[in-house]
Amino acid sequence: MEARICLIDDEEGIRDSLEALFGSRRLRLATFSDGARFLSIWNTSELREVPAVFVMDVRMPGMSGLEVFREMKSQGMPAHNGVIFLTGHGDVPLAVEAIKGGALEFIEKPFSDNSLVDRVIAGMRHVERVFEEFERLPRSDSLLTPRERQVADLIVRGLTNRDIGSELNVGVRTVEVHRARIFEKLGVRNAVELVPVILRQKASYPAS
């Protein structure tokens, strides 16, 4: 499945010029003028469910690009959604925060048009591979025991090991063992990677 591309930038000239540029490379670009509107679409459309690359200006009126990115992650942004940041400010701390937070790229304005498109295409191929790999994974409900599903749901809700132990009336060490087994079975490294897997498949869990 070919990845979608969305541009979130408050400058109309940039939106128009990049829409034309991507069109010249036979790539369709959806554009948004502000972060809040983009988030409302992202939350209610199929964009979460398909591979997609979001090219996002860092500094915008209202919600900044980084604020939009943080909100997406807090809502369980799937691994097959990727973000590329644009900035005209050369702000190194912002670049570091963006990359550490999982952004694919951080590109400073002014940029080479063709280089930008090439880097977006590279991002598209990355999220397409992630999506294909995820689709091949066995469903989590066929891998986890009922207790592991309970623990996984509580991890996704943001509870600590101690809180999970209190909720389920088990020891912290028992929770740690369940957590390790969940991560191993689902092939994730941490709670951040676990969130989109559980949120996507939770609806198919049998009642415990």
N, C-alpha and C positions, 0 to 999 in steps of 0.2 A: 504494500500500500504506500503510495507516494505521500510524503509529509505535506501538511498545510504550512503556509507561511503567513504570518500576521505582523504588521508594523504598527507600533504604538508610539506616536510622536506628535507633539502639539503644534509643530510647524507645518502649515499647509504646503508650503513649497517643497519641503523634504518629502512629504507623503506623495505629492504629485510626481516629483521627479523619480523617486524610487519605484513607484508603481509603473511608470513608463519604462524604466530601466529593466525591471524584472520581466515586464511584458516582452521586451525585446529579446529576452533569453527564454521565452516561452514558459515563464513561470508566473502563476497567478498570485497576486499579493492582496490580502485583505488589510484595510487600514483603519486605524482608530485614532481619534484626536486626544483622548485622555484615558488615564489608567482606570478610573472608576467605571467608565462605560465598558472598557475592554473586560474588566473583571465580571461585570454583570452578564456579558455574552459568554465568557469562558465558563461561568457557573451553570448556565442553562442550555448550552449547546453541546454538540458532539466533540468539541475541540479537546476536551479532557480524554476522550475515548480513542482518539486517533493520534498517530505520530504528528507532531507539529513543532515548528520553530517560531518563537516570538522575538522579533527584533524590536528592542525597546529603548527609548531615550531615557537616560538616567534622570535628568532634571526636567520635570514638567510641573505646571501649575496643579494644585490639588495634590494628588498622590504622585510621588516620584516613582521612577522606574524600580528603584530598590524596594520601596514600600509595596508596590504591586507584586514584586517577586516574593517578598517575605509573606504576603498574604496568600499567594498561590501555594507556597510551601506549607503554610499553616493549615491549609485546606486539603492537603494531601495531593500535591501536584505529582502526577505519574512520571515515571522515569522516561517515558517516551514523549514527554514535552520538554523542549529545551529553550533556553533564553540566551540571546546575544544582546549585549548592551552597547548602545552608542552614547558617546559623550563628547562635548566640545570643550571640556574643562581640564582634561588630563589629570583628573584627581586620582592619584595613586592609591590612597586609602580606600576610596570607593571601589577601585579596580580589584584590590586585594579582597575586600569583603564580598564582591560579586563572584569572583572565582572560587573563593573558599566556600561560598554558599552553594556552589554547584552550577554557576553559569558556564555556558559553553565557550563564550568569547567576550572580550571587552575591546571595542574598537573606537579609537579616538577620531573625532572629526577635525579637519576634513579628511576624508578617506578616498581611496581609489575605488571608483564605481565597480569596475570588474572584479577587483580584489574582494570587495564586500559581497558581491553575488557568489563568487567562488567559495567564500567562507560560509555563507548561508547554505549553499549546496552541500558542503562538507557536513554542516550541522544536520541537514535533512537526512543525509545518508546514515549519520550516527543514530538519530532517533528512530529511523526506519528499522535499523538492525536491532535496537533495543526492543522495539515493538514486536518484531518477528520472534526474537528469543523469548519474550514474555508469553507470546501466544503458544509457544511450544512447551511451556512449563506445565507439569501436571497441576490440576486444580488443587488449591490449598485444602479444600474440604475433604479431599481424598487422602491427604498426607497427614493432617493433624488429628490427634485424638480429641475427644470432647473437652477434656481439661485444657489441652494446649490451645484449642480455639478460644476458650474463656480467657486464658492468659493473653493470647494475641489481641483479643478485643480490648482488654484493659490497657495493654501497652499502647495501642492506637489511641486510646482516650487520654494518654499522657500520664498515667499513674506510675509512680515509682515502684520498685520491687517491694519495698516495705508496705506501701499502700495496697498493692495487689495481694500480698500475703494476708493483710487484714481483711480485705474484701472476700477472699476465698478461704480464710481461716487455715492457712498453711504457713510454714516457715519461710523466711526470706531465702534460705539456701534452696528450698524446693522450687521457689519461683525462678531463681537463677538457673537451675537445671532445665526447667521448662523453657525459659527464654533461649538458652543455648540450643536446645533441640529444635525449637521453632525456626530460629535463624538458619540452622544447618539444613533442615528439611526444605525450607523455601528458598534457600540460596541467597539470603540477604545478609548484609554485614552489620546492620544497625537498625534502630527503630525507625529512622527516617525512610530507609528503603522498604521497611515492612509496611508502612502506612498505605501506599497505593495498592499493594498486593491485597491486603485485607479489605480495604474499602471497596475495591473492585469486585471481590468475590464473596463478600459477606452475605449478600442477598441470597446466595445459593446454599448457605449453611443449613443443615437440618437442625431442628430445635433440639436443645440439649436438656 
